[in-house]
Amino acid sequence: MKVGIIGAGPAGVTAAQVIANENVEVTLFSAEKVLPYHRLRLPEFALGEEQLDNIFINKQKWYDENGIDLRLDTKVKAFNHNFEITLEDDSQEKFDALIVATGARSILPNFYKKSTAKNIFSLWNYSDAIKIKQKMKSSKKVAIIGGGVIGIEIALRAENNGLKVTIIEKSEHLMSRNFGKKASELIETQLRDHNIDLLLDDSVTSIEENSNNMLAVNVDNDMGVICDFVILSIGAGFNTSMAVDAGLKTDRQIIVDKHLQTSTPGIFAAGDIAQLYRITPCSAKEALQQGKAVGHNVLAYLNDKKMENYNVQPVPIRLKYKNFEMYSIGQIPDEDQDEYQDQSKEKVKEKILDSADMKVYRGCIYEDSALAGVQMVGSNKDIRKYQEQFLMSKVWDKIKGTQYSD
């Protein structure tokens, strides 16, 4: 029996190991020229603090010893319900089951597509990381477009490496999808304390290269930024075109059931590309867990055995870099509701645990009497305790109850 895995991120590599350990032939297709790597370590590597070998998931010897046929620089352009894969050179291969683990891709906005300027990077793949690493050596200023968790991490690392940094964010506050207004304001204050400039409520209209080979980043509500290079950190999108052509059910991603199986039996999906109804984000840890689960379920499918349900976990937002840290899980407070004051009230907004001198902010959000979210900035005190409470709350049970699209 043979299994084909499209995509060699953590989910694909982990699934390959599980399946190969049961003496099933595994072919792992990677579109990149380098060994599979940890994407979340790219900022560390690109900005000078991580050694090259440390970003790779495994060395080549590991794939050889585990009997995994790793195909680097091999792009899959199509697959079908008969488990046939078509490569970019139009050659075809047949398998007994497939796993789609193609992950996400960087969103590239219109101003980027229209720009003829060089030195605009997304820091989404190994190639971009190498280019940024080289460009840093001759640069003094960088603009980061997008103020999400990756954008903030890049900004902190760039500033630590001596660059003058500006974050441009179109929302009124940083991390507004994951933190309430007060917590977001503290994040902004602490970044400014790190000498990072913020242009908030500003959208980039164009990027132009001037006669000095500098980039002019033009925005709609400000004078813009002059810098040596730009890093895009706007967010992730998903390429479902192959899945659509293969007849799989898709939404934003590929829809999977409680076994991580798609609408076509024998074709599974894991990692960022897999959509479990409302639960769409996928952390590195979650990708590993999905890889293990989908590997075991593929084996069960091949051997006509019962597949196991996948127990999805909530994906926390977390970042700790030197003296900066922030954590968020679950819902955020509604800003138009009064702060948590009267515990006898059935519905409450937020209970502030700690808010000290614009250095620390810790709060819990409740829906009725159930813990619905936690957010912390500048401290992680008791974060594990509250995360465990959230996992056991009726709010998370309600979300889990509607996660699958059977």
N, C-alpha and C positions, 0 to 999 in steps of 0.2 A: 504493500500500500504506500501511496505517496501523497504528501500534503504540500501545497504551495502556500507560502506566506508572502503577501505583498506589503512591504514596508518593514524596515529594520530598526525601528526605535525600541524602547524598553519593552513594549507590549509584544512586538513581533519576535524579538530575541528570546524573551522569556517563554513564549509559547513554543518556539522552536526547540528549546532545551527540553521542555516537558514531553513533547511528542517524540523527539529523537531518542530520549531515554527508554522508550518502549519499542525500540528497533523499527520505527516507522521512518521511511525516507522523507527527509525534509529539505525543501529548497527555499531559501530565504532571499528574496529579491530586494535589492537596495538601489535606488536611483543615484546615490552618491558614490564618489570615487574612493572615499576613505572608509575605514572600519566603522561600524555602528557606534554612535557616541551618545553621551548624555547632553541633550540640547540645553538643559537648564544650567549647565556648566560653561556654556559659551561666553557669557559675560565675564566670568572669572578668567577664562583663557584669553579672550580678546583684549581685556584691559590689564593684562600683565601680571596676574596673580595666580595663575594655574598653569602647571606644566602640561605639555601636549599629551603625554601618555595618560594622564589622569582623566581626560575627558572621554576616553574610549570605554565602552561597556566591557569588552573583552579583547584579548589579543587574538590574532589569526589562529594561533595554536589551539585555542579553546574551541573554536568552531571545528577544526580538524578532529580534535579528540572526541568531540560530541557527535561526530558524524553529520554535521550540518553543512549542506552545500550552499555556501554564502556567495551570491552573485553580485559583486559590486559593479557600479556604473552600468546597471541593467534596468532600463525603464520598461515597465509594463504599461501597455497602452489600452488593453482591453481584457476582459474575462467574460465568461458566460455561465449559464446554469448547468452546463455539462462539465464544469470545472476545467475548462480549457483556457489557458492564458496565452495572449498574443503579445509578443515583445515588440519593441520599437523597430527592429529589423524585419518584422512580419513573420518571424519564426513562431511556432506554436508548441506548447507543451501541455500534456494532459495529466490531471491529478484526480485523486479520489475525494478530496475535500480542499477547501480554500479558506484562508483567513485574510481579511483585509485589515491592515494596520498602518494605513498611510498617513495617519496623524493629521495635523492641521498645517496651514501655510500662512505666511505673513500677509496681512491686508496691504495692498499697494494702492494708495489713493490717486485720484486723477491728477493732482498737481505733480506727483512723482512721474506718472506716465507721460505727462506733457513736457517735463523738464528735460533739457539737454545737458544739464550740469552733471559733472562727475562727483564722486565722493559723497554719494547718498547711499547709505547701507541700511539693511533691515535687521542685521544680526539674528538671522533665523537659521542660517546653516554654517557649516564649517568654512566654506569659501568666504563668506562675509566676515567671519571672525578673523581670518588671516589678513584680509584687506584692512580691517579696522586696526589690527595690531600694528601693521606697517604704517598706516597713516598717522597713528598717534605719535610716532617718533618725531614727526616734523610739525606737529600741531599744537596750538595753544587754546583754541576755542571750539566747542562742540555744541550743537543744538540737538536736543532730543525731542522728537515730536510724539507726544503721547505720555500721559502721566499715570499709567497703570503700574502694577507691581514690578514688571520687568523694566519699564522706563525709569522708575525710581532707583532700582538696583544699579542700572547702567550709570545713572547720574552720580550716585554715591561713589561708585568705583572710579569713574572718570575724574571726579573732583579729587579723590585721594591720589590719583596719578598726576596731579598738577594742572589739569585742564580747567579752564573757565567754562562753566556749564550753565545752559539755559534749558529749562523744560517748557515746552509749549503744549498746553492742554485746552481743548475746546470747551470742556465743562467748566462750570463756575468754581468747582473745587476738585482737588485730586482725590482719586479713589472713591468717588461719590456713589458708585454702585455697591461698594463693600463696607463703607463707613458712614456714620451719620455726620452731620455738619460739624459738630464740635470736635469729633475725632479727626475729621479731615483737616480742620483748621490747625490742629496741633501738628499733624504730619507736615503741613506747609511751613509752619513756624520752624520746626526742627530742620527741614531742608534748607531754609534760608539761613539758619544758624550754621549750616555747612557751606555757606557761600554759594549756594545754588540759586540762580535767578529763576523766577516763575512768571510765565505769561499765561494767566488763566482767562477763561472765557474768550479765547482767541483761536481762530481757525486759520490754518496756513492757506494762502491763496496761490502762491507760486514760489519756486526756488530758482534763482538765477545765479550764474557764475560771472563774476566781474573780471576786469582786466588783470587783477592781481591774483587770479585763481582762487579767490575767496568766494564763499557762497552767501548770497543775500536771501534770507528766509523772510518772505513778506507775509504779513498777517492782516486780518481785517479790522482789528481794533487797536493796533499799536504800531510803533515804528518798525517792528521786526528785529531781526538779529543778523549780524555779520559773523560768520564763523568759518573754520577750516573744513569741517565736514558735518554731516547730518546723520543721525541714526533714527530710523523709523521704528516706533514701538506702539503702533496704533491698535493692534489686536490681531486676532487669528480668524481666518476663514477656512472653509472646508471645500475640497474638490470632490464632488459626488458624481461627476460626469460618467466615470466608468461604471459605477453602481447603477445609475439610471439606465445606461445602455444595456446593462445586464438584466434589467427588469426588477431590481431590488426596490423595496419601499424606502423612500428617503424623505427627510424633512430638511432641517439644517444640516444634519449628518445622515449616516446610514442607520435606519431604525433597527434595533435588535430586541429580542425577547429576553426573558429571564435567564436564558441559557447563553446569551450573547450570540444567538443565531439570528441571521437575517431572515427576510421573508422567503428566501429560497433555502430549503433544507440542505445542509452540508456546506453552506457558505456562512462563515462567521465573521464578526468584526470586533475589534478591541482597540482600546486607547482613545485618543481624541476623536477619531472618525466615528466611533460608536455612539449612538444616541439612545439613552435609556429614558425616554419621555422627557420629563422636566429636568432630569439630572444630566446636564450637558458638559460642564467642565470636567477635566480629567487631570489630576496631579500626576507627578512622576511615580509616586507610591501607588496611586490607584491604577496607573498603566501596568505596573508590575503585577498587581493582584489580578487585573483583568487578563493579562497574558497567561498567568498560571491557570486561571479558571477556564479560559477558552481552550488552552492546550488539553486539559483533562476532558472537556466536553467534546472536542474533536475526536479524541481517542474513543470516547463512549459512542459517538456517532458511527465511527468506523467499525466498531465491534458490536453494534446493535444493542448497546446497553443504555441504562437510564442516565440521562444527563442531570447535573446538579444545578440548582438555582444559584445565581450570582448575587451575593449580598453586597449591594453598593454602599459605599461610605461617603459621607459628605466631604466636599473638598474645601479645606480651610485656605484662606489667604494668609501667607506668612512671609516675613522677610526680616532677617537680622543681619546687619552688617556693621561691625564695630559697635559704636554706641547708639545706633539707630535700630529700632525694632517696631514691628507692627503685626497684629494678628486679628483675623476676622473670620467668623464662621456663622452661617445662618443668615437670618434677616437683619435688616438695619432699621433704626427707629424712624417713625414719621415725625418730621420736624414741626408739624403744625399741632402736635399734641403735647400737653404739659408733661414735664419730667415726672418720673416715678416718685410719688410722694405717699399716697395712701394705699397700703397693701390690702385694704378691705375692698378696693375697687376690683371689679372682675376683669377689666381690660386695662392694661398699663402699657406705657411706651418703653421706658428705659430706667433701669436702676443703676445709678452711677456709683461704682464701687470706690473709685479713686480719681481725683482730678487735682493735681498738685502743681502749682507754679508753672503751668505750661510745659511741664516736663513729662508728666504721666497722665494718661487717661485710660480708665478701665470701666467698662459698662456692660450690663446684661440686658437684653431685650426680651420681653415676655409677651406672649400672645395668650390672653386670659391668664391662667396661672402657670402656664408651661413655658419653659425656657425656649426661646425661639432664635436667639442669636447672642454672640459675644463679640466684643471689639475691644482691643487693647492697643495702646500706642505708648512706647517708652518703657514698657514692662510686660512680662509674661507671667506675672504672679498668678498662680492657681489656674492657668489656662487649661492644663490637662484635666483638672477637676471639672471645669465648666464644659469642656468638650465632651467628657463622658456623660455629664448630665444631659447635654443636648442630644446625644445619641439615644438616650433613654426617654426623651420627651415625646409627648403626643404630637407635637408639631413635626418632628422628623418622621414619626410613624405615618403621619398623614401624607407627607411627601413620598415616602417609600411606597405607600399603598397605591400610588398612581404613577409609579416610575416606568412601568413596562407597557408596551403597546402590543399586547397579544391580539 
